[in-house]
Amino acid sequence: MRFYKTVLSLLLLCAASACTTLAGKEEIGAVIARRAQVRSSTAIVAADLKEVVRGDELDILDSATVPDTGERWLHVRTRDAEPVEGWIEARNVISHDMIERSKQLAKEDGDIPAQASGQLRASTNIRFTPDRSGNDNILMKLESGARFDIMGWKRVPRPKSLETTESDDAPKVIAKMKEMPTDDPLFGKGRVRQDGRKVHDAYLVEVKKPSESKGPWDYYKILATIPADKAFRPEKEGGCPLVK
């Protein structure tokens, strides 16, 4: 694997106002995306609570990883006159500690001319070290099309844990998806059937009266739960050629 040390001027532009509280659990981060949404939850159907823009400061209260996608989200609170708490994708925010580490890398390579430039053909993580055995060294996620300067490269062994889980071979990926259970933040646990349909429990709900609501987004009460095998058409009745 080739690891590219990249000088990210974007990080340096955002560094001026970010700081961190090392003595406690909370950190203060800065928004590095041009604009992003603070949302009510990590669910796909979550409501947008507030738009933040590059350079805005956020209190980072907690973090969570969505099981289905592996995406990391941050529980944050805005630092304005009327603070809003919610969730934001971690790729849109950088902490003071990460900014300082990226500055140090840039300083180390300050006198080294770029060997070449490149452009990503797929999204990937940029890391502080050439090691993919864990996620602690991830700086941020770069999207497909991002441009960068190549300062150097290093070849490292491919982690054994990735040999069976990482693949761009469609049949292998699909087979793995059907083996793995899902845990959707909105609908709960489920699975992908052999016919490709994702099944999960369904719910019969009733809108609460204003007097019954205990807080923001507390709109519904569940009257009944329909099991996944009853909520979706059985595989054997679908006529799908994928089902053997």
N, C-alpha and C positions, 0 to 999 in steps of 0.2 A: 504494500500500500504506500502511496506517496502522500506525504503530509506537507501542506503548503503553509508557510508562515505568511500571514497576510497583514499588511498595514491598513487598518481601517480608519480612515480619516473621520468617518461618521461618528465613531465612538469618541474621538477627541473633541468633536464639536459639542457632544452632549455631556461631556464630563464636568463642565464648570459648576453646575448647580447640584450634582448628586452627592449624597453622603450616606453614612451608615451608622447605626447604633450598635457598636460591637458588644457593649455590656449586656444588652438585652436580646430578645429573640427577633424583634422587629428590625427591619432594614428600611432604608430610604433609597428608592431607585429613580431613574430618569427614563422617560419614554423616548425610545430611539426610532420608532416608526413615525412616518409623516403624520399619520392620524390613526387612532385605534379606539375601540369601544370597551368601556367597562360594562360588564354584563351581569345579569342577576344570578347566573350559574354557568357551569361549563357545558350545559346541554346545548344541542344544536338549535333548539327552539327557544333558548333563553332570550329575555328582553334586554335591549340596549338601555343602560341607565345613564351613561354620560360619555361624550366623546372627549378624548384627550389627544394632545398634539405633541410633536417632538419637543423635548426639553421640559415638559411638565413633570413635576415631582409627585411621587406616590409613596405612601407608607406600605411596605410589603408585610402583610400580617401572617401569611401562610402560603403553602403551595400544595398542589395536587397533580397527579398524573392520570389522565383519562385512560382506562384500561383498553378500550377498543382501538384507540388511535395512537396511544403512547405520547400524546401531546401533553406538555407541561403547562399548567395554568397557575397564576398567582392570585391569591386573595389580597386585595389592595384597598386602600382608602385614599381618596383624593385629598389634596392639601390646599383647599380653597376655602372661601367663606362659608360655604355650605357643603361639608364633606359628604361624599358618597362612597359607600362600601360595595364592592362587587368583585367580579373575576375578570382577569385579562390574560390573554395568551402570553406566556413567558417570553416568547421571541420578540415581543414588542417593548420589553423593559430590560434595563441593565442596571445592576447594583453598583455601588461605589467600589466595592472590592474588585469586581470584574473590570471596571474602568481602570483602576490602578494597575491590575495585572496586564491589561492590554497595553497600557502606556509603557510598562516595563519592557514588554516584548518589542514595541516599536522603538524604544530607546536602544535596545541591544542591536537592532538591525538598522539603526539610523544611518550608518555610514556604508551600508551595503547596497549597491545599485540593484534594482530589480532585474532578474534574469529574463523575465518574459511576463506577459499578461495573459489572462485567461477569462473565460466566461463559463458559468455552470450550465450544464445541460439538464440537471435535475437538482432538486432541493437537497441540502446537506447541512450537517452541523459543522461549525468551525470550533476548533478545540485549542486549548492552551498547550497541550502536549500531544505527540503522535501516538495516542493510545485509545482504542475503542472498547476496552474491557469494562468500562463503566461510564456513567454520565456526569461525574463530578467535575470533569475538565471541559465541559461544554460551555463555550462563551455565548453563542447565539446560533440561530438557524438562518441560513442563507437560502433564499428562494432561487428557483431556476431562472437563469438569465443574469444573475448578479455577476459583476465584473470584479476582478482582483489582480493584484500584482504578485508574482511568484518570486519570493526571496530565496528559497532553497527547498530541498526535499529530503526526506528520509524514508527508507523502506523498513517496515516493521512486520512481524509475523501476524497473520490473521488470527484473531481470537477463536479458539475452538468452539466457543458458545455460539458464534455466528455462522459456523459452517453448515449447520442444519436449519437455521432459522432465517438466514438472509438469502434471498434468491430473486432474480428477475425473470425466472422461468414461470410463465403463467400457470401451467398445470400444477406445478409444485406449490405455488402461492395459494391457488384455489383450494387444493387438498388440505393445506395447513389451516386455512381459514375455517374449513368445515370441521376440522378436528378440535379447534379451540372454542371454548365457551365464551360468550359475550356478557358484558355487564354494562348495559346502557344507563347513563345517568338519569334518563327520563323514564324508561320503561323497565329497567331492572335487568335481571339475568335472562339470557336467551341463548340461541345457537343459530348457526347457518346450516340449513338442511342440504341434502344432496341435490335438490332441485334448484339450489341457489337462493331460496327465500329465507330471510332472517325472521325467525319466529320468537315471540316473547309473550308474556301475559298481557292481556288487555284489561281495561278498567271502565266500569260504568261509574260516572261521577255526576255530582249535582253541584251547581254553583251555590256557594254559601251566602247567607244573608250578611249584610254589613256587620251586624252584631256578633256573628259567629267567627268573623275573620280575626285572627290574632296578630297579624302583621302584614308587611308588604308581600305580595304574591301568594298569600294564603287565600286562594279563591275557591277551591273545590274540596268536597268531601267524597271519599270513595264509598260507593254503595255496594259494589260487587267486583270481584276479580274473576276474569274469565281465563282459565288456563290456556297456555300456548297451543296445546293440541286441540282445543275447542275453538280458539279464536281464529285459526287459519285453516284453509282447506287442506285435508290430508294429502300427503305426497302421492299416495296410490291413486287418487282421483284426479290428479293434475295432468297426467299424460306427458310428463316431461321426459325426454329421451335420456337425460342425465341420470335418472333414477333407474338403477339396475335391480 
